[in-house]
């Protein structure tokens, strides 16, 4: 068993802005694991919010003693981007070696297309209205917000896309006071939920709020170990493979979250189709799916995942799994 790491860069179709800053490209780490003439691939997006860089993630991956199984990997690396890329590569490798699809190996039903959100990045109200109008045909829009001026932004988006379902993501940019001000307005405009309104380090304040607008944990939820800290604060959790450390833990987190009574959202970082492919398995029957990473890119993998009428389709075996 031989492992290689690669740094891949994808240009974005346009600058992507959240409350913490902007970017014009997606930089990812690709892992390839070869065994018995077959090669499995996985992709991760190192995320500065969690103290990750391409260099640190690559170093983590290269520190692994090979060969490694998926079971051994769960304790060999912590939850995060590095483990995600390796875990997904091992799933892909096992599928190729066995001649079965990854969903079969996981004991799941054949995946079906799922409606995915399309993200509009943080901008001026006028620009966000224009973007909303250009994407009004999409069934579900996710709007990046960030604090001051958010009411004008969401009103502009609703004016541009009067029929679309809308969810919003504050990326830790609000305070309890902003939530109390925003929630009634968002409900009036038909917004269904808000992701991570408060900073993860101070989200205990959610315990004292009347959550009239459902709240989804993103930065506050990484893997199953996170669940015990979320009770009474959140209604939904956002599962991202780069946080869980791969498909293996993501499937377990989904099961545990549903058993605990949470709604499940499946999200992504801004990455290529290779990163979305395993997440499609987790996204089956999720309350909200947000796997639009490739739609934000100016370029993608040679075998891209298909998007049809606002839905993300299962990956072809040539791409992954």
C-alpha positions in Angstrom: 0.0 0.0 0.0 1.5 3.3 -1.1 0.2 6.8 -0.3 0.8 10.1 -2.2 -0.4 13.6 -1.5 -1.0 16.4 -4.0 -1.8 20.1 -3.7 -4.6 21.1 -6.2 -5.8 24.6 -6.9 -9.1 25.4 -8.5 -10.1 28.9 -9.6 -13.5 30.2 -8.3 -16.0 31.4 -10.8 -16.1 34.7 -8.7 -14.8 35.8 -5.4 -16.4 34.0 -2.4 -17.0 36.0 0.7 -18.1 35.1 4.2 -18.0 37.0 7.5 -14.3 36.0 8.0 -13.0 37.1 4.6 -12.9 36.4 0.8 -11.1 34.0 -1.5 -10.7 33.6 -5.3 -9.5 30.0 -5.4 -10.0 26.7 -3.7 -6.8 25.0 -2.5 -7.3 21.3 -1.7 -5.2 18.3 -0.7 -5.7 15.2 -2.8 -4.7 11.8 -1.5 -4.1 8.7 -3.6 -3.6 5.3 -2.1 -2.4 2.4 -4.3 -2.7 -1.3 -3.5 -2.7 -4.3 -5.7 -2.7 -2.2 -8.9 -5.7 -0.1 -7.8 -5.8 3.5 -6.7 -8.3 5.2 -4.4 -8.6 8.9 -4.2 -9.9 11.4 -1.6 -9.9 15.2 -1.2 -9.9 17.5 1.7 -10.0 21.3 2.2 -7.7 22.5 5.0 -9.6 25.2 6.9 -7.8 28.0 8.7 -10.8 28.4 11.1 -9.7 25.1 12.6 -5.9 25.9 12.5 -5.3 23.8 9.4 -3.1 24.7 6.4 -2.1 22.7 3.3 1.3 22.1 4.9 0.0 21.0 8.3 -2.6 18.7 6.8 0.0 17.2 4.3 2.4 16.6 7.2 -0.4 14.8 9.2 -1.1 12.6 6.3 2.5 11.7 5.6 3.0 10.9 9.3 0.8 7.8 8.9 2.4 4.4 9.0 1.3 2.3 6.0 -0.5 0.1 5.4 -3.5 1.5 7.4 -7.1 0.4 7.5 -10.1 2.6 7.9 -10.6 1.3 11.4 -7.0 2.0 12.4 -7.2 5.5 10.8 -9.9 6.6 13.2 -7.4 6.6 16.1 -4.3 7.3 14.1 -5.4 10.8 13.1 -7.9 13.2 14.8 -11.1 14.4 13.2 -10.3 16.9 10.6 -9.3 17.5 7.0 -6.3 15.2 6.9 -8.2 12.1 8.1 -11.0 12.9 5.7 -8.9 12.7 2.6 -7.3 9.4 3.7 -10.6 7.9 4.9 -12.3 8.7 1.6 -9.4 7.4 -0.4 -9.6 4.1 1.5 -13.3 3.8 0.8 -12.6 4.4 -2.9 -9.7 1.9 -2.9 -11.9 -0.7 -1.2 -14.6 -0.2 -3.7 -12.2 -0.7 -6.6 -10.6 -3.7 -5.1 -13.9 -5.4 -4.3 -15.7 -4.4 -7.5 -18.6 -3.0 -5.4 -19.8 0.6 -5.0 -19.0 2.4 -1.8 -22.7 2.6 -0.8 -22.9 -1.2 -1.0 -19.8 -1.5 1.3 -21.5 0.9 3.7 -24.7 -1.2 3.7 -26.7 1.7 2.3 -29.4 1.8 -0.4 -28.4 3.1 -3.8 -28.1 6.9 -3.5 -30.5 9.1 -5.4 -30.2 12.8 -6.5 -30.8 15.2 -3.7 -31.8 18.9 -3.9 -28.8 21.0 -2.9 -28.5 24.6 -1.8 -26.7 27.1 -3.9 -24.6 29.7 -1.9 -24.7 33.4 -2.4 -21.6 35.0 -0.8 -21.7 38.1 1.4 -22.0 41.3 -0.5 -23.9 44.6 -0.8 -27.7 44.3 -0.9 -27.8 45.5 -4.5 -25.2 42.9 -5.6 -26.9 40.1 -3.6 -30.3 41.0 -5.2 -28.7 40.7 -8.6 -27.1 37.3 -7.7 -30.4 36.1 -6.3 -32.3 37.0 -9.4 -29.7 35.2 -11.5 -30.2 32.1 -9.5 -33.9 32.4 -8.7 -34.5 29.2 -10.7 -32.7 27.2 -8.1 -35.0 25.6 -5.5 -32.8 26.4 -2.4 -30.5 29.3 -1.8 -28.1 29.7 1.1 -27.2 33.2 1.9 -24.0 34.3 3.7 -24.6 37.0 6.3 -22.3 38.7 8.7 -24.0 41.2 11.1 -24.5 44.8 10.3 -26.7 45.4 7.2 -28.0 41.8 7.2 -31.7 42.8 7.1 -31.2 44.8 4.0 -29.2 41.9 2.4 -31.9 39.3 3.1 -34.7 41.6 1.9 -32.8 42.2 -1.3 -32.3 38.5 -1.8 -36.0 37.7 -1.3 -36.9 40.5 -3.8 -34.5 38.9 -6.3 -35.7 35.3 -5.7 -39.3 35.5 -4.5 -40.1 31.8 -4.9 -36.9 30.1 -3.7 -36.5 28.4 -0.4 -33.9 30.3 1.7 -31.5 29.4 4.5 -28.9 31.7 5.9 -25.4 31.3 7.4 -23.9 33.8 9.8 -20.6 32.1 10.2 -20.3 33.0 13.9 -20.9 36.7 13.0 -23.9 37.5 15.2 -24.6 38.2 18.8 -27.7 37.2 20.8 -29.1 40.7 20.3 -28.7 40.4 16.5 -30.4 37.0 16.5 -33.4 38.5 18.4 -33.6 41.3 15.9 -33.1 39.2 12.8 -35.2 36.1 13.6 -38.7 37.7 13.2 -37.6 39.4 10.0 -36.2 36.2 8.6 -39.3 34.2 9.4 -41.4 36.9 7.8 -39.3 36.5 4.6 -39.7 32.8 4.6 -36.2 31.9 5.8 -36.1 28.3 7.2 -33.1 28.3 9.5 -29.8 30.0 10.4 -26.4 28.3 10.6 -24.1 29.1 13.4 -25.3 32.6 14.4 -23.0 32.9 17.4 -19.3 32.1 17.8 -18.7 28.4 18.8 -16.9 29.5 22.0 -19.8 31.6 23.2 -22.8 29.6 22.0 -24.0 28.9 25.5 -25.9 32.1 25.0 -28.3 30.1 22.8 -29.6 28.3 25.9 -31.3 31.5 27.0 -32.8 32.4 23.6 -36.2 31.6 22.3 -35.2 30.0 19.0 -38.2 31.0 17.0 -35.9 30.5 13.9 -34.3 27.1 13.9 -30.6 27.2 14.6 -28.0 24.8 13.0 -24.6 24.0 14.5 -21.7 24.2 12.1 -18.5 25.3 13.7 -19.8 24.0 17.0 -20.3 20.4 15.7 -17.4 18.3 14.4 -18.0 14.7 15.2 -19.9 12.5 17.7 -17.9 13.9 20.6 -19.5 17.3 19.9 -23.1 16.2 20.4 -23.2 16.3 24.1 -22.3 20.0 24.1 -25.1 20.9 21.7 -28.2 20.0 23.8 -30.6 22.8 24.2 -28.7 25.1 21.9 -29.3 23.8 18.4 -32.1 22.2 16.4 -30.0 20.9 13.4 -26.4 19.9 12.9 -24.3 20.4 9.8 -22.2 17.4 8.9 -19.1 18.1 6.9 -16.6 15.4 6.1 -13.7 17.8 6.6 -14.9 18.2 10.2 -15.8 14.6 10.9 -12.6 13.3 9.5 -14.2 11.3 6.7 -17.1 9.3 5.5 -16.7 6.7 8.3 -17.3 9.1 11.1 -19.9 11.2 9.1 -22.2 8.2 8.8 -21.9 7.4 12.5 -22.5 11.1 13.4 -25.6 11.2 11.2 -27.0 8.1 13.0 -26.3 9.5 16.4 -27.7 12.9 15.6 -30.9 11.5 14.3 -31.3 9.3 17.4 -30.7 12.3 19.6 -33.5 14.2 17.8 -31.5 16.7 15.7 -32.3 17.5 12.1 -29.4 16.8 9.8 -27.8 19.1 7.3 -24.9 17.9 5.1 -22.6 20.6 4.0 -19.2 21.1 2.4 -16.2 23.4 2.1 -15.5 24.9 -1.3 -13.9 21.9 -3.1 -14.1 19.9 -6.2 -16.5 17.0 -7.2 -14.1 14.6 -5.6 -14.9 16.1 -2.2 -18.6 16.1 -2.8 -18.9 12.5 -4.0 -18.6 10.7 -0.6 -20.8 13.3 1.0 -23.7 12.4 -1.3 -23.9 9.1 0.6 -24.4 11.0 3.9 -26.8 13.5 2.3 -29.5 10.9 1.5 -32.8 11.9 3.1 -31.1 14.8 5.0 -33.3 17.7 6.0 -31.0 20.1 4.2 -28.2 19.4 1.6 -25.6 22.0 0.8 -23.1 20.3 -1.6 -22.6 23.1 -4.1 -18.8 23.4 -4.0 -18.2 22.6 -7.6 -20.9 25.0 -8.7 -18.7 27.8 -7.3 -15.7 26.8 -9.3 -14.5 27.9 -12.7 -13.0 24.5 -13.2 -13.5 21.0 -11.8 -12.2 17.4 -12.0 -12.1 15.7 -15.3 -15.1 13.5 -14.3 -17.3 16.0 -12.5 -20.3 15.2 -10.5 -23.6 16.0 -12.3 -26.0 18.7 -11.1 -29.5 18.5 -12.6 -32.4 20.9 -11.9 -31.0 22.0 -8.6 -30.1 18.5 -7.5 -26.7 16.8 -6.9 -26.5 13.4 -8.5 -24.6 10.3 -7.2 -21.0 10.1 -8.4 -19.9 8.0 -11.3 -17.5 5.2 -10.3 -14.8 6.9 -12.4 -14.9 9.8 -10.0 -15.1 8.0 -6.7 -16.6 5.0 -4.9 
